[in-house]
Amino acid sequence: MSVQEQQPPAAGRFVGARVNRVEDPRLLTGHGVYIDDVRLPGMVHAAFVRSPMAHGRIRSIDVSQAVLVPGVIAVWTGAEINGDVAGPLWDYGTEDTPFPPVTPLAAHDVRFVGDPVAIVVAESRAIAEDACELVAVDLEPVPAVIGRENALTTDARTHAELDTNVGWDARSEPDPALNEAFAASAHVIERTFHQHRHLNVPMEPRGLVAHWEVGSEQLTVHVASQGPHMDRSFFSRVLNIPEQRIRCTMRDVGGGFGQKIFRGRDETAVVLASIRLGRPVKWIEDRQENLMAANHARDEQMTIRMGLDENGVIQAVYAEQLTDVGAYPYMPASMPTQLSLNVLPGPYRIAHYGWRGRGVFTNTSGIGAYRGPWMMETTAREMMMDHVARELGIDPAELRRRNLLHADDLPYTTATGRVYDRITPAETFEAALDAIDYHGFRERQRAALKDGRYLGIGISSYIEPTAAGRGTPMGIEAATIRIEPSGKVSILMGTGRTAIRWRRR
Amino acid sequence: MTYVTAEINGRVYERDVEPRKTLSDFLREDCDLTGTHVGCEHGVCGACTVLMDGEAVRSCLMFAVQATGRSITTIEGLAPEGGPMTPVQQGFMERHGLQCGFCTPGFVISAHAFLERNPNPTEAEIREEMSGNLCRCTGYQGIVRAIDRAVEIRRERDASMVATAAGPQDQQGAA
C-alpha cells in the first residue's frame, strides 16, 4: 500500500483546526463553579491572623476579645491545633538536606510576613475578619534572614532548629575532562544572571471548603487545585485518615500557574477546623493574603562559565545556581535548582558540563512552582549566548547555529544523562528565523539605526521536560473506564467534566 | 441591617443586608448570582464588573445599599435564559477570549457596555477600554480579537434585522 492510500489519522480532524471549547458557554454565561461558588448547608467561614513581622518570637497570643464577637465559633492557635496532624506537613528533610518542621500554624515564632498564627471560624467571613483584628499577638523581633547571598554569610538563622540557612548544596561529580576542556578553550567567558522573585497571582486566589461528616467519618475537600489526587494523598498522610475515606474534588479553577499544586499550611488548618467542628468550613484567600502568604517563586541567580574554541563552538560549561527558597518552600529546597541545572544543556552540543546548586532559607514566603520552576536555565543560558556572541563578534543566531543539535546528532545523551531523540532543535531554529525574516530584520535594524531608531530582536531556543507520569510526587492522576447501566461506556480522565460533556455530544 | 430593593436581571430582589456589605458580596451571597467574580476587592482587576442602569461599574467598590432603586445586569442576565449568547459572548467563544474564565464575566460586561456606547471601535479604542480589566492566562490578544469579532457579529445581526424587516414586503410583492 502506498502512502497516498492511507487514511488520515482520526486526530487530523482536530490538529490545526479551529475548535470551540465545550466549557466556554457555561463560563461565558456565569455558570462556572469556582471554589467560592461552592456552598454547603451549615457552612462556616475561616480567616487567619497573620504575622506582620518577618521573624519574631511569639510572647503571647490573646484571643479573649476575639471569641466574644457575636458570630464567632472558634479561635485556635498553633499550640491548640498543630497536634491534630500526624506529622510534619512537608517532610522533605534528609541527612544532606535539612528542612524545618512544618506545622499548620506558627507556634513559638513567626518566620515570614504572612505566617499564619491563629485561625478564626465564624458565621461569615466578615465576622471572622472582625475577630482577627481583636486577636492580640505579642511578638518580639528576631533578626531576619533576607537575601540570597546574605543567607550564606549571616549569623542569623531563618529556622532556629537548623544550624544553617543552606537547605541544599550539591555539585556534579569532579570531572578532570571538564577542567581540561576549559584550559584548552580559546575563549572563557563568565557572567552572572539574576532573576527576581515572582508571584503567581492567579485571578482567583486560593480557597477550599472542607467538610468532615461526623456520622460517616468521611472528609470531602472542595479545593481550588491543580491535582486533587495528590491532595487526597496529602491529607490522608497528614491526617492519618485512609485515602478511601477522603474525597478531594475540584471544578472550575481561576488560574493557578503552579500556586495551586501543593496544599498549604493554612489550607490544612481549615481542614482541621472542619474536623473539630464537624461542619463545612470555607476559606477563600483575599488578595492581600495571596500576595503575602501564598507561594512565591524563582528568586535566584546563576553564574555561567562557558569555554569556546576559536570558531565559537562550545567546549565546556560550568554553572552555579543559588536559589532563595523562602522559609517554608512547598517543595524540597533542591527541587527548582536541581531541575534547572539538570536541563541547562538544553538544545546545544555540550560535551563537558559541571555544576553546583544551592537553596537557602530566608524569612520570606516559601517558594513553589511557577510556570516551569526551572525556567532559570533557559533565561540564563540564552542571555549567556547573547553575551558570548557580542564578545566574540559573532551574530547571535550564527553562534547558536554552530552549537545546536542536528538531526544527525540523534539520539543524543546530554552531559546530565537525558536522552534526546526525534527532536529538531536546528531545524526548528532555522524555521523560526525564516518565519520572522531574521536576515531582513537585521537590514531593517541597520537602516533604522541610521535614523536614530533602535530595533531589537531576541532569540531563545530550549528543551524542557514535560509533566511526569504516575509515580512521582507531581504526577498523580487516575483514569476510570466505566460501563453505565445503559450500556454506554464512560471514560473519566483528568479533564473532568469537559471530557464527560464531550462524550455526550 | 438595611433594606435593599433592586431589580437584577429583570427580577426584583428585596433583602436586609449590613450597610457595610459590598454589592459584589450582595449579588453572590444574598442573590445567589455567583457569576460575578471577586478577584481583588479593591477595584483593580475588574472581574466583578456589572451593569448598573446600563453602565459598567465595579461591584466590589459599591455598597449593596447603593443598588436600591437601580437596575442591575450581571453576567447571568446578559443573554436571555436559554436563548442565544450575546455578540460579545459569541465573540469570546469564537476567538478564544477566555481560558480559565474567572476574569471573563468582567471582560464580557465591560465590552458589552463599551460596544453599546461605541459600536465601531478601533483596535486602539478596544485596548484602551479593556485596560481596566485584568487577565492572567495571557489572554489579551485573544480578548481584543474576541471584541473585534463581537463588533462584526453585531453588524451582521443588524444587517440581518434590516433584511428581515424588509422581507415581508418582498414576499407581498412576489405574491
Interface residues (C-beta under 8 A of the other chain):
Chain A: N20 R21 E23 D24 P25 L27 L28 T29 G30 H31 G32 V33 Y34 D36 D37 A126 V201 P202 M203 E204 P205 D252 V253 G254 G255 F257 D286 R287
Chain B: E18 R20 K21 R28 L33 T34 G35 T36 H37 V38 G39 C40 E41 H42 C45 A47 T74 I75 E76 L78 A79 M85 Q89 F92 M93 E94 H96 L98 Q99 C100 G101 F102 C103 T104 P105 V108 L134 C135 R136 C137
